[in-house]
Amino acid sequence: MSVTRAEKRQKVKYRIRKRISGNSETPRLSVFRSNTTVYCQLIDDTKGSTLASASSKDKSIGKMNKSEQAKAVGKLIADKAKSLNITKAVFDRNGFLYHGRVKALADGAREAGLQI
């Protein structure tokens, strides 16, 4: 019986989520990456609510390659966090490896002033 790629990612995701959680001062920055799009959310786990979200489907993000889109999404979520008076966040890579688009999103958020 072989384990699928999705099942492996799910196990890693649970392992990560055991250790991290967000609150209203330092929400969890959760990232999801599909083949075409990158999504991210600022989540307050104590209330179980999403504070802000951003994706590469947003109209303000134009035509560029996927890594540049991810960086722009990181900057967009950091700007939304600033408007909510949030300066720090806990990064949740959601079972994905920390390179490529996931890393680009984190770097974009850091450049825009969000502490991860």
N, CA and C atoms as a LAMMPS dump frame, in Angstrom:
ITEM: TIMESTEP
0
ITEM: NUMBER OF ATOMS
348
ITEM: BOX BOUNDS ff ff ff
-5.0000000000000000e+02 5.0000000000000000e+02
-5.0000000000000000e+02 5.0000000000000000e+02
-5.0000000000000000e+02 5.0000000000000000e+02
ITEM: ATOMS id mol type element x y z
1 1 1 N 0.845 -1.175 0
2 1 2 C 0 0 0
3 1 3 C 0.896 1.246 0
4 2 1 N 0.796 2.025 -1.059
5 2 2 C 1.644 3.209 -1.16
6 2 3 C 0.884 4.454 -0.688
7 3 1 N 1.625 5.376 -0.144
8 3 2 C 1.052 6.623 0.353
9 3 3 C 1.128 7.656 -0.763
10 4 1 N 0.011 8.33 -1.019
11 4 2 C -0.007 9.321 -2.089
12 4 3 C 0.686 10.607 -1.645
13 5 1 N 0.948 11.45 -2.6
14 5 2 C 1.596 12.73 -2.351
15 5 3 C 0.739 13.607 -1.433
16 6 1 N -0.567 13.597 -1.678
17 6 2 C -1.487 14.401 -0.858
18 6 3 C -1.521 13.905 0.587
19 7 1 N -1.469 12.597 0.776
20 7 2 C -1.471 12.038 2.135
21 7 3 C -0.188 12.397 2.882
22 8 1 N 0.938 12.401 2.178
23 8 2 C 2.202 12.813 2.796
24 8 3 C 2.131 14.27 3.243
25 9 1 N 1.592 15.131 2.355
26 9 2 C 1.481 16.542 2.685
27 9 3 C 0.557 16.74 3.879
28 10 1 N -0.516 15.967 3.947
29 10 2 C -1.457 16.068 5.052
30 10 3 C -0.788 15.72 6.384
31 11 1 N 0.071 14.692 6.394
32 11 2 C 0.784 14.309 7.611
33 11 3 C 1.733 15.416 8.057
34 12 1 N 2.444 16.007 7.101
35 12 2 C 3.364 17.099 7.421
36 12 3 C 2.576 18.3 7.938
37 13 1 N 1.441 18.562 7.31
38 13 2 C 0.588 19.679 7.708
39 13 3 C 0.131 19.529 9.165
40 14 1 N -0.307 18.337 9.549
41 14 2 C -0.722 18.088 10.925
42 14 3 C 0.443 18.255 11.897
43 15 1 N 1.626 17.812 11.481
44 15 2 C 2.806 17.932 12.335
45 15 3 C 3.133 19.405 12.581
46 16 1 N 3.006 20.228 11.554
47 16 2 C 3.28 21.661 11.679
48 16 3 C 2.225 22.321 12.569
49 17 1 N 0.949 21.991 12.333
50 17 2 C -0.146 22.635 13.048
51 17 3 C -0.197 22.263 14.528
52 18 1 N 0.453 21.155 14.904
53 18 2 C 0.543 20.804 16.325
54 18 3 C 1.313 21.866 17.09
55 19 1 N 2.309 22.439 16.436
56 19 2 C 3.234 23.344 17.113
57 19 3 C 2.846 24.806 17.028
58 20 1 N 2.129 25.212 15.977
59 20 2 C 1.856 26.64 15.798
60 20 3 C 0.359 26.927 15.852
61 21 1 N 0.022 28.098 16.354
62 21 2 C -1.343 28.598 16.285
63 21 3 C -1.275 30.112 16.374
64 22 1 N -2.296 30.767 15.854
65 22 2 C -2.315 32.218 15.84
66 22 3 C -3.328 32.769 16.812
67 23 1 N -3.1 34.005 17.24
68 23 2 C -4.073 34.707 18.064
69 23 3 C -4.3 36.088 17.465
70 24 1 N -5.025 36.957 18.142
71 24 2 C -5.371 38.237 17.539
72 24 3 C -4.158 39.154 17.366
73 25 1 N -3.134 39.028 18.252
74 25 2 C -1.936 39.868 18.11
75 25 3 C -0.991 39.313 17.046
76 26 1 N -0.79 37.995 17.058
77 26 2 C 0.079 37.35 16.066
78 26 3 C -0.701 36.233 15.372
79 27 1 N -1.448 36.582 14.318
80 27 2 C -2.236 35.561 13.624
81 27 3 C -1.351 34.614 12.823
82 28 1 N -1.943 33.512 12.412
83 28 2 C -1.243 32.523 11.598
84 28 3 C -1.403 32.909 10.134
85 29 1 N -0.28 33.005 9.415
86 29 2 C -0.299 33.291 7.979
87 29 3 C -0.247 31.958 7.254
88 30 1 N -1.4 31.486 6.813
89 30 2 C -1.518 30.185 6.172
90 30 3 C -1.445 30.344 4.659
91 31 1 N -0.652 29.496 4.01
92 31 2 C -0.419 29.58 2.573
93 31 3 C -0.938 28.321 1.896
94 32 1 N -1.638 28.487 0.784
95 32 2 C -2.006 27.354 -0.058
96 32 3 C -1.559 27.659 -1.469
97 33 1 N -0.929 26.68 -2.088
98 33 2 C -0.415 26.862 -3.439
99 33 3 C -1.019 25.782 -4.327
100 34 1 N -1.707 26.21 -5.375
101 34 2 C -2.195 25.263 -6.369
102 34 3 C -1.259 25.356 -7.579
103 35 1 N -1.587 24.655 -8.64
104 35 2 C -0.728 24.711 -9.823
105 35 3 C -0.688 26.101 -10.449
106 36 1 N -1.781 26.842 -10.348
107 36 2 C -1.86 28.133 -11.022
108 36 3 C -1.9 29.329 -10.083
109 37 1 N -2.35 29.141 -8.852
110 37 2 C -2.664 30.265 -7.973
111 37 3 C -2.039 30.076 -6.595
112 38 1 N -1.802 31.19 -5.906
113 38 2 C -1.332 31.175 -4.519
114 38 3 C -2.35 31.933 -3.681
115 39 1 N -2.757 31.32 -2.565
116 39 2 C -3.704 31.935 -1.653
117 39 3 C -3.053 32.039 -0.277
118 40 1 N -3.427 33.063 0.498
119 40 2 C -2.958 33.137 1.878
120 40 3 C -4.013 33.815 2.736
121 41 1 N -3.991 33.47 4.018
122 41 2 C -4.952 34.015 4.969
123 41 3 C -4.259 34.328 6.286
124 42 1 N -4.725 35.357 6.95
125 42 2 C -4.333 35.628 8.329
126 42 3 C -5.448 35.09 9.212
127 43 1 N -5.132 34.12 10.069
128 43 2 C -6.144 33.404 10.832
129 43 3 C -5.911 33.574 12.33
130 44 1 N -6.978 33.904 13.047
131 44 2 C -6.975 33.945 14.504
132 44 3 C -7.558 32.621 14.984
133 45 1 N -6.71 31.721 15.486
134 45 2 C -7.151 30.386 15.876
135 45 3 C -7.94 30.382 17.178
136 46 1 N -7.765 31.396 18.033
137 46 2 C -8.519 31.421 19.281
138 46 3 C -10.006 31.672 19.01
139 47 1 N -10.31 32.523 18.036
140 47 2 C -11.702 32.79 17.661
141 47 3 C -12.161 31.895 16.517
142 48 1 N -11.202 31.318 15.789
143 48 2 C -11.554 30.504 14.627
144 48 3 C -12.038 31.339 13.462
145 49 1 N -11.409 32.505 13.258
146 49 2 C -11.866 33.394 12.191
147 49 3 C -10.705 33.857 11.325
148 50 1 N -11.027 34.173 10.09
149 50 2 C -10.052 34.712 9.146
150 50 3 C -10.085 36.23 9.239
151 51 1 N -8.922 36.841 9.468
152 51 2 C -8.834 38.291 9.609
153 51 3 C -8.669 38.98 8.262
154 52 1 N -7.866 38.381 7.377
155 52 2 C -7.635 38.951 6.05
156 52 3 C -7.191 37.83 5.117
157 53 1 N -7.405 38.037 3.828
158 53 2 C -6.965 37.046 2.853
159 53 3 C -6.517 37.742 1.58
160 54 1 N -5.704 37.033 0.809
161 54 2 C -5.22 37.557 -0.468
162 54 3 C -4.908 36.383 -1.378
163 55 1 N -4.991 36.61 -2.678
164 55 2 C -4.635 35.56 -3.625
165 55 3 C -4.103 36.188 -4.901
166 56 1 N -3.502 35.37 -5.734
167 56 2 C -2.962 35.869 -6.994
168 56 3 C -4.068 36.089 -8.022
169 57 1 N -5.308 35.781 -7.668
170 57 2 C -6.446 36.076 -8.546
171 57 3 C -6.911 37.521 -8.395
172 58 1 N -6.345 38.237 -7.443
173 58 2 C -6.721 39.621 -7.192
174 58 3 C -6.443 40.48 -8.426
175 59 1 N -7.313 41.457 -8.673
176 59 2 C -7.185 42.309 -9.867
177 59 3 C -5.935 43.184 -9.83
178 60 1 N -5.448 43.528 -8.614
179 60 2 C -4.28 44.401 -8.516
180 60 3 C -2.987 43.693 -8.912
181 61 1 N -3.022 42.359 -8.967
182 61 2 C -1.841 41.59 -9.361
183 61 3 C -1.962 41.278 -10.842
184 62 1 N -1.044 41.825 -11.619
185 62 2 C -1.137 41.705 -13.066
186 62 3 C -0.5 40.433 -13.602
187 63 1 N -0.196 40.476 -14.874
188 63 2 C 0.416 39.336 -15.554
189 63 3 C 1.911 39.306 -15.237
190 64 1 N 2.343 38.255 -14.574
191 64 2 C 3.76 38.033 -14.27
192 64 3 C 3.936 36.555 -14.008
193 65 1 N 5.174 36.126 -13.827
194 65 2 C 5.358 34.697 -13.57
195 65 3 C 4.895 34.343 -12.146
196 66 1 N 4.804 33.051 -11.864
197 66 2 C 4.177 32.588 -10.622
198 66 3 C 4.919 33.051 -9.373
199 67 1 N 6.255 33.058 -9.415
200 67 2 C 7.026 33.493 -8.242
201 67 3 C 6.824 34.978 -7.972
202 68 1 N 6.772 35.782 -9.029
203 68 2 C 6.534 37.214 -8.858
204 68 3 C 5.124 37.463 -8.338
205 69 1 N 4.156 36.654 -8.805
206 69 2 C 2.793 36.762 -8.287
207 69 3 C 2.754 36.458 -6.793
208 70 1 N 3.472 35.407 -6.379
209 70 2 C 3.498 35.026 -4.968
210 70 3 C 4.101 36.146 -4.121
211 71 1 N 5.155 36.785 -4.619
212 71 2 C 5.767 37.895 -3.889
213 71 3 C 4.785 39.057 -3.761
214 72 1 N 4.042 39.332 -4.831
215 72 2 C 3.043 40.403 -4.807
216 72 3 C 1.914 40.078 -3.832
217 73 1 N 1.521 38.809 -3.74
218 73 2 C 0.49 38.388 -2.786
219 73 3 C 1.004 38.593 -1.359
220 74 1 N 2.272 38.296 -1.108
221 74 2 C 2.865 38.528 0.201
222 74 3 C 2.833 39.995 0.584
223 75 1 N 3.134 40.864 -0.366
224 75 2 C 3.08 42.303 -0.093
225 75 3 C 1.648 42.76 0.154
226 76 1 N 0.713 42.178 -0.586
227 76 2 C -0.696 42.535 -0.436
228 76 3 C -1.231 42.13 0.936
229 77 1 N -0.892 40.936 1.388
230 77 2 C -1.377 40.486 2.702
231 77 3 C -0.718 41.291 3.825
232 78 1 N 0.529 41.701 3.631
233 78 2 C 1.205 42.53 4.634
234 78 3 C 0.545 43.901 4.73
235 79 1 N 0.132 44.458 3.591
236 79 2 C -0.567 45.749 3.609
237 79 3 C -1.92 45.631 4.314
238 80 1 N -2.618 44.528 4.076
239 80 2 C -3.901 44.311 4.754
240 80 3 C -3.688 44.134 6.259
241 81 1 N -2.591 43.475 6.63
242 81 2 C -2.281 43.288 8.046
243 81 3 C -1.974 44.633 8.706
244 82 1 N -1.247 45.496 8.002
245 82 2 C -0.937 46.817 8.55
246 82 3 C -2.206 47.62 8.802
247 83 1 N -3.186 47.492 7.899
248 83 2 C -4.439 48.224 8.088
249 83 3 C -5.22 47.708 9.294
250 84 1 N -4.96 46.461 9.701
251 84 2 C -5.584 45.883 10.892
252 84 3 C -4.704 46.047 12.138
253 85 1 N -3.616 46.811 12.027
254 85 2 C -2.648 47.043 13.108
255 85 3 C -1.976 45.745 13.559
256 86 1 N -1.658 44.88 12.609
257 86 2 C -0.945 43.634 12.89
258 86 3 C 0.463 43.783 12.33
259 87 1 N 1.476 43.554 13.187
260 87 2 C 2.859 43.69 12.739
261 87 3 C 3.591 42.363 12.695
262 88 1 N 3.098 41.352 13.46
263 88 2 C 3.747 40.052 13.517
264 88 3 C 2.768 38.974 13.097
265 89 1 N 3.31 37.892 12.527
266 89 2 C 2.483 36.738 12.171
267 89 3 C 3.323 35.473 12.304
268 90 1 N 2.657 34.343 12.469
269 90 2 C 3.307 33.04 12.526
270 90 3 C 3.105 32.397 11.158
271 91 1 N 4.178 31.994 10.505
272 91 2 C 4.086 31.477 9.142
273 91 3 C 3.725 29.996 9.156
274 92 1 N 2.673 29.648 8.426
275 92 2 C 2.216 28.267 8.285
276 92 3 C 2.358 27.875 6.823
277 93 1 N 3.364 27.065 6.529
278 93 2 C 3.607 26.677 5.138
279 93 3 C 2.658 25.599 4.66
280 94 1 N 1.814 25.085 5.575
281 94 2 C 0.69 24.222 5.218
282 94 3 C 1.117 22.909 4.556
283 95 1 N 2.271 22.391 4.934
284 95 2 C 2.725 21.112 4.396
285 95 3 C 3.558 21.229 3.143
286 96 1 N 3.68 22.431 2.597
287 96 2 C 4.49 22.631 1.394
288 96 3 C 5.936 22.893 1.796
289 97 1 N 6.862 22.563 0.915
290 97 2 C 8.265 22.85 1.177
291 97 3 C 8.504 24.354 1.131
292 98 1 N 9.433 24.833 1.963
293 98 2 C 9.717 26.256 2.03
294 98 3 C 10.744 26.622 0.956
295 99 1 N 10.287 26.656 -0.274
296 99 2 C 11.096 27.164 -1.378
297 99 3 C 10.159 27.526 -2.508
298 100 1 N 10.669 28.202 -3.508
299 100 2 C 9.836 28.569 -4.648
300 100 3 C 8.792 29.599 -4.277
301 101 1 N 7.539 29.323 -4.643
302 101 2 C 6.46 30.294 -4.443
303 101 3 C 6.13 30.526 -2.972
304 102 1 N 6.259 29.5 -2.143
305 102 2 C 5.975 29.664 -0.714
306 102 3 C 7.004 30.605 -0.09
307 103 1 N 8.256 30.426 -0.437
308 103 2 C 9.325 31.301 0.064
309 103 3 C 9.165 32.717 -0.485
310 104 1 N 8.779 32.84 -1.759
311 104 2 C 8.589 34.152 -2.371
312 104 3 C 7.48 34.926 -1.671
313 105 1 N 6.404 34.237 -1.298
314 105 2 C 5.311 34.886 -0.584
315 105 3 C 5.794 35.403 0.773
316 106 1 N 6.541 34.578 1.501
317 106 2 C 7.065 34.984 2.812
318 106 3 C 8.021 36.166 2.668
319 107 1 N 8.878 36.132 1.648
320 107 2 C 9.816 37.231 1.419
321 107 3 C 9.081 38.528 1.081
322 108 1 N 8.029 38.425 0.271
323 108 2 C 7.227 39.601 -0.075
324 108 3 C 6.565 40.212 1.143
325 109 1 N 6.054 39.358 2.041
326 109 2 C 5.42 39.849 3.257
327 109 3 C 6.445 40.536 4.156
328 110 1 N 7.644 39.941 4.251
329 110 2 C 8.708 40.556 5.066
330 110 3 C 9.124 41.903 4.503
331 111 1 N 9.262 41.994 3.17
332 111 2 C 9.672 43.25 2.543
333 111 3 C 8.655 44.355 2.807
334 112 1 N 7.387 43.981 2.894
335 112 2 C 6.334 44.981 3.122
336 112 3 C 6.175 45.323 4.6
337 113 1 N 6.965 44.692 5.478
338 113 2 C 6.988 45.077 6.878
339 113 3 C 6.341 44.136 7.856
340 114 1 N 5.883 42.978 7.407
341 114 2 C 5.29 42.003 8.329
342 114 3 C 6.39 41.135 8.901
343 115 1 N 6.448 40.993 10.226
344 115 2 C 7.474 40.177 10.862
345 115 3 C 6.98 38.736 10.928
346 116 1 N 7.741 37.851 10.31
347 116 2 C 7.398 36.425 10.317
348 116 3 C 8.474 35.664 11.045
